[in-house]
Amino acid sequence: MHAINCISPKENIEELIANHVHSLDRQTVTRGDLFQDVADVLTMEREQLLEQHTLTQFFNCLSGLKVSGKPGTKSIKHKDARKRYAAFSFGGKHPRYCWQCAQEDLSSLGFSYWRRAHQIPGFLWCAKHNSHLVTATRRDAFNQCPHEITDTALNEKIHDLNSDQTKLLKRYAFIANEIFEQMPEIDSRTASITLGKMARAADLRFSKIGTRSTVSNHLMERLPLWWLKDISRVTWISNKYISSVDGICSPDATRYTTVILSLLAALFYEDGELAVAEILKPPPLVQTRTLGSTFWGSKKVFDEYVAHKGVVSNVAKQLSMLASTTSLGLLNQGLPGLGRSSSVIHAAHAFLSGESLDDACANHNATSQEVQAFLRLSGTKLKTALDKIQGKSWQNSQSDTSIVKRQCQ
C-alpha cells in the first residue's frame, strides 16, 4: 500500500518490488505478477494478501453488473493498469488512523499498524472508539507506524455537521463497515430493485426524464458537498441526473460502486442493521398483491404506526415485511414515514391543529417548503381521489359543452 500510494512519480512500482525481493533473497526470481511478488515478500498466498491486507473485497463485492460496449485502446491500458495496481489503492488522498487504536496497539503489541477500515472512503470516525480519525498529511506516511506520525490534521469541517448529517454519515459508515467485515457477494440487480422501491417511496426520481427531485439532488440537500466530493469521482451538479448515483436505483444499472450503494442504503433506511439485512441478504418477498387497502387501512397497521412513532423500519419489522413495501403501503393511506426533522413534524402537526402555515413554521423553526412537501406526502390518498374527481368533472364539462354546441347549430 505504501508503494502504490506514496512513491514519487519517477519511481517504478515493479522495480521497487523486484529490488526489495532481491534484497531479501538474491536467488528469488520475480514473476512479473505484482501481487504475487508482494505476496512472496510477505511469505503468504496471493489470495490471502488481497483478502487480508487490501480493500479489494470491499470495492469488488458487487456481482452481476452489466458491461456494455467494447473498450478502446485507452480503456485496455486502463484496465491493465487497474489489474496490476487497483487492489493496493485506498479510498482517500491521505491515509487515516485512530489515535486511540494506535495507543492500544502500542501498549499491547509494541507497535501500531494502519487499519484498512479507516481508509474506506468517507469514514470520519473510528467504528470502535467513535473518535474522529486523524489524517496523515505526508505522502510517505505509510513508511511509519501511526503512533510515529507527527504531521497530522483533523478535518475541522466535521464540527459544522448538524445532528441529522452526523446520523446519516455514521449510518453510512456502519453499513460500509459491515460490508467490509462480512465480505459478501452482493447481487447488484437485487440491491438496485430494493433501492428503487425505497426511492419511489420517498417520491424521488431515478430516471433521466421527469420533474421530481432526483436521488442525487436529495443527497446534495442532505449532506455537505465537500464530503460527497471526497468519497467518489462523481461530478455533483444540482438538478441534474447522475447515472452513477441515480441510476443505481434501476435494475438495469451498468456501473456503480460499493461506496455509493452504502450511501444510498444509509439515505433510505433509518435503521442501519435493517439496511444491511435487506441489501446483503434480501428476505423472500412477501406476496403484497393480496395486501390491498383493507390491510393497510386496518386498525392493526395504524396502531403499529402509532406505537413505533411513524418509524417505517420498525413497523416493517413488526409486520415482517420489506421497509420499502411497508413505506409504500403506509404512504397510500396518508401515513408517511416520520424519520425526518422533528421541527418539520411539529410544524405540520401545529398546522393541522389549526395554526396558520406561517405561524406553525415560525414557531417550530421549519421552512414552509419542507412542511408543504411533508403534507403533500400525507395527502396522497386525497390527491388520488381529487385527480379522479377532476378528471370525471372535466369529461362531463366537455360533454355538456358539446351538447350546447349541437343545440346552437
C-alpha positions, 0 to 999 in steps of 0.5 A: 500500500505504501508503494502504490500510494506514496512513491514519487512519480519517477519511481517504478512500482515493479522495480521497487518490488523486484529490488526489495525481493532481491534484497531479501533473497538474491536467488528469488526470481520475480514473476512479473505478477505484482501481487504475487511478488508482494505476496512472496515478500510477505511469505503468504498466498496471493489470495490471502494478501488481497483478502487480508491486507487490501480493500479489494473485497470491499470495492469488488463485492458487487456481482452481476453488473452489466458491461456494455460496449467494447473498450478502446485502446485507452480503456485496455491500458486502463484496465491493465493498469487497474489489474496490476495496481487497483487492489493496493489503492485506498479510498482517500488522498491521505491515509487515516488512523485512530489515535486511540487504536494506535495507543492500544496497539502500542501498549499491547503489541509494541507497535501500531499498524494502519487499519484498512477500515479507516481508509474506506472512503468517507469514514470520519470516525473510528467504528470502535472508539467513535473518535474522529480519525486523524489524517496523515498529511505526508505522502510517505506516511505509510513508511511509519507506524501511526503512533510515529506520525507527527504531521497530522490534521483533523478535518475541522469541517466535521464540527459544522455537521448538524445532528441529522448529517452526523446520523446519516454519515455514521449510518453510512459508515456502519453499513460500509463497515459491515460490508467490509467485515462480512465480505459478501457477494452482493447481487447488484440487480437485487440491491438496485430493485430494493433501492428503487422501491425505497426511492419511489417511496420517498417520491424521488426520481431515478430516471433521466426524464421527469420533474421530481427531485432526483436521488442525487439532488436529495443527497446534495440537500442532505449532506455537505458537498465537500464530503460527497466530493471526497468519497467518489469521482462523481461530478455533483451538479444540482438538478441534474441526473447522475447515472452513477448515483441515480441510476443505481436505483434501476435494475438495469444499472451498468456501473456503480460502486460499493461506496455509493450503494452504502450511501444510498442504503444509509439515505433510505433506511433509518435503521442501519442493521435493517439496511444491511439485512435487506441489501446483503441478504434480501428476505423472500418477498412477501406476496403484497398483491393480496395486501390491498387497502383493507390491510393497510387501512386496518386498525392493526397497521395504524396502531403499529404506526402509532406505537413505533412513532411513524418509524417505517423500519420498525413497523416493517419489522413488526409486520415482517415485511420489506421497509420499502413495501411497508413505506409504500403501503403506509404512504397510500393511506396518508401515513408517511414515514416520520424519520425526518426533522422533528421541527418539520413534524411539529410544524405540520402537526401545529398546522393541522391543529389549526395554526396558520402555515406561517405561524406553525413554521415560525414557531417550530423553526421549519421552512414552509417548503419542507412542511408543504412537501411533508403534507403533500406526502400525507395527502396522497390518498386525497390527491388520488381521489381529487385527480379522479374527481377532476378528471370525471368533472372535466369529461362531463364539462366537455360533454355538456359543452358539446351538447350546447354546441349541437343545440346552437347549430 
